[in-house]
């Protein structure tokens, strides 16, 4: 049986979950690796035309304009960060990222192979881990959004300057999209399980 035939013969909700998790994978990989969860601008007086630094989960990179970073990459790693809230963001993001990968792989096996046919409750447990790890990603997003301050981590904006010196960026948005897609896929897997496609351990 070819890939197309395997896909067409799969239950509708399983196919929907596969598509949702594929999109979640794309968003999550970008969010996890690209240093654009937030931006801090080098000089608020320069506005958005000045240099900025993109903050990601693992790196902090400048665009090279009006910054103090040196070297060809203009990046520094953030391994072993001293900020407790940022370490929490990294930890919960790892759970969310890994959860999306696991969920996608399991659904891929369900759709395109017979490896999971004998494991009757795999859909239930995959749904549970998807929802739990989506919640972990949500915690990371909430903490980052709450702690990421305008300016350079709390640097005050001068009076009279109508400019937002720090802002959340696109990787942060993609992380939100990824966790929502994973959460929806998890709920659909539970619905699929209740319809008799699998059995819960109860």
C-alpha positions as CSV (number, residue, x, y, z in Angstrom):
1,X,0.0,0.0,0.0
2,X,1.4,3.4,-1.0
3,X,1.6,6.5,1.2
4,X,-1.4,8.1,-0.5
5,X,-3.5,5.0,0.0
6,X,-2.5,4.8,3.7
7,X,-3.4,8.4,4.2
8,X,-6.8,8.1,2.5
9,X,-7.7,5.0,4.5
10,X,-6.9,6.6,7.8
11,X,-9.7,8.0,10.0
12,X,-10.6,11.6,9.2
13,X,-9.7,12.9,12.7
14,X,-6.4,11.2,12.5
15,X,-5.7,12.9,9.2
16,X,-6.7,16.2,10.7
17,X,-4.4,15.6,13.6
18,X,-1.5,14.8,11.3
19,X,-2.0,18.1,9.4
20,X,-2.3,20.1,12.6
21,X,0.8,18.6,14.1
22,X,2.8,19.1,10.9
23,X,1.9,22.8,11.0
24,X,2.8,22.8,14.8
25,X,6.1,21.2,13.9
26,X,7.0,23.9,11.5
27,X,6.0,26.7,13.9
28,X,7.7,25.0,16.9
29,X,11.0,24.4,15.1
30,X,11.2,28.0,14.0
31,X,10.2,29.3,17.4
32,X,12.7,27.0,19.2
33,X,15.7,27.9,17.0
34,X,15.3,31.4,15.8
35,X,16.3,34.2,18.2
36,X,13.2,36.3,17.8
37,X,11.1,35.8,20.8
38,X,11.7,39.4,21.7
39,X,13.6,42.4,20.5
40,X,15.4,45.0,22.6
41,X,16.6,48.1,20.8
42,X,20.1,49.4,21.3
43,X,19.1,53.0,21.6
44,X,15.5,54.0,22.2
45,X,16.3,57.4,20.8
46,X,17.0,55.8,17.4
47,X,13.6,54.2,17.1
48,X,13.0,51.2,15.0
49,X,15.6,52.3,12.5
50,X,18.4,51.8,15.0
51,X,20.1,48.6,15.9
52,X,18.3,45.8,17.8
53,X,19.0,42.6,19.5
54,X,16.8,39.5,19.0
55,X,16.4,37.3,22.0
56,X,15.7,33.6,21.5
57,X,15.6,30.6,23.8
58,X,19.3,29.8,23.2
59,X,20.9,32.8,21.5
60,X,20.9,36.5,21.6
61,X,21.8,38.1,18.3
62,X,22.2,41.7,17.1
63,X,21.6,43.0,13.6
64,X,25.0,44.7,13.7
65,X,23.7,48.3,13.8
66,X,24.8,50.4,16.8
67,X,25.5,47.4,19.1
68,X,28.3,46.5,21.4
69,X,28.5,42.9,20.1
70,X,31.6,42.0,18.1
71,X,32.5,39.1,15.9
72,X,31.2,37.8,12.6
73,X,27.9,36.4,14.0
74,X,27.0,39.1,16.5
75,X,25.5,36.4,18.7
76,X,26.0,35.1,22.2
77,X,24.7,31.9,23.6
78,X,22.3,31.8,26.5
79,X,23.2,28.5,28.0
80,X,23.2,28.6,31.7
81,X,21.3,31.9,32.0
82,X,21.3,33.4,35.4
83,X,17.7,34.7,35.3
84,X,15.4,32.2,37.0
85,X,12.4,33.1,34.9
86,X,14.3,32.6,31.7
87,X,15.6,29.2,32.8
88,X,12.0,28.3,33.4
89,X,11.0,29.4,30.0
90,X,13.8,27.3,28.5
91,X,12.8,24.2,30.5
92,X,9.0,24.4,29.7
93,X,9.7,25.2,26.1
94,X,11.8,22.0,25.8
95,X,8.9,19.9,27.2
96,X,6.5,21.6,24.6
97,X,9.0,21.2,21.7
98,X,9.7,17.5,22.5
99,X,6.0,16.8,23.0
100,X,5.1,18.1,19.6
101,X,7.8,16.0,18.0
102,X,6.6,12.9,19.8
103,X,3.0,13.5,18.9
104,X,3.8,14.0,15.3
105,X,5.9,10.9,15.0
106,X,3.2,8.7,16.6
107,X,0.5,10.0,14.4
108,X,2.8,9.5,11.4
109,X,3.2,5.8,12.4
110,X,-0.5,5.5,12.9
111,X,-1.3,6.8,9.4
112,X,1.5,5.3,7.3
113,X,2.4,2.1,9.0
114,X,0.9,-0.8,11.0
115,X,3.4,-0.5,13.9
116,X,0.8,0.9,16.2
117,X,-2.1,-1.3,15.3
118,X,-1.6,-3.7,18.3
119,X,-1.3,-0.8,20.8
120,X,-4.9,0.0,21.4
121,X,-4.4,2.9,23.8
122,X,-1.7,4.7,22.0
123,X,-4.1,7.3,20.8
124,X,-5.3,8.0,24.3
125,X,-1.8,8.4,25.7
126,X,-0.6,10.5,22.7
127,X,-3.5,12.8,23.3
128,X,-2.7,13.1,27.0
129,X,1.0,13.9,26.4
130,X,0.0,16.4,23.7
131,X,-2.3,18.3,26.0
132,X,0.2,18.2,28.9
133,X,3.2,19.4,26.8
134,X,1.0,22.1,25.1
135,X,0.3,23.4,28.7
136,X,4.1,23.4,29.3
137,X,4.6,25.5,26.2
138,X,1.8,27.8,27.3
139,X,3.5,28.3,30.7
140,X,6.7,29.2,28.9
141,X,4.9,31.7,26.7
142,X,3.1,33.3,29.6
143,X,6.2,33.6,31.7
144,X,8.2,35.1,28.8
145,X,5.4,37.5,27.9
146,X,5.1,38.6,31.6
147,X,8.8,39.0,32.2
148,X,10.0,40.4,28.9
149,X,10.0,44.1,29.7
150,X,10.0,47.1,27.4
151,X,13.5,48.3,26.9
152,X,16.7,46.4,27.7
153,X,15.2,44.3,30.6
154,X,13.6,47.1,32.4
155,X,15.8,50.0,31.1
156,X,13.5,53.0,31.4
157,X,12.4,54.8,28.2
158,X,13.4,58.5,28.4
159,X,10.6,61.0,29.1
160,X,9.2,62.5,25.9
161,X,10.2,59.6,23.7
162,X,7.1,58.0,22.3
163,X,8.7,54.8,21.4
164,X,8.4,51.2,22.6
165,X,12.0,50.1,23.1
166,X,11.3,46.4,23.6
167,X,8.7,44.2,21.9
168,X,7.7,40.6,21.5
169,X,8.7,39.2,18.1
170,X,7.6,36.5,15.6
171,X,9.1,33.4,17.2
172,X,7.0,34.2,20.3
173,X,4.0,34.3,18.1
174,X,4.9,31.1,16.4
175,X,5.3,29.4,19.8
176,X,1.7,30.4,20.6
177,X,0.5,29.0,17.3
178,X,2.4,25.7,17.8
179,X,1.0,25.2,21.3
180,X,-2.6,25.9,20.2
181,X,-2.3,23.5,17.2
182,X,-0.9,20.8,19.5
183,X,-3.6,21.3,22.1
184,X,-6.4,21.1,19.4
185,X,-4.8,18.0,18.0
186,X,-4.7,16.5,21.5
187,X,-8.4,17.2,22.0
188,X,-9.2,15.7,18.6
189,X,-7.2,12.6,19.5
190,X,-9.3,12.2,22.6
191,X,-12.5,12.6,20.6
192,X,-11.2,10.0,18.1
193,X,-10.4,7.7,21.0
194,X,-13.9,8.1,22.4
195,X,-15.4,7.2,19.1
196,X,-13.8,3.8,19.3
197,X,-10.6,4.2,17.3
198,X,-8.7,3.3,20.5
199,X,-9.4,2.5,24.1
200,X,-8.5,4.3,27.2
201,X,-6.7,2.4,30.0
202,X,-9.9,2.8,32.1
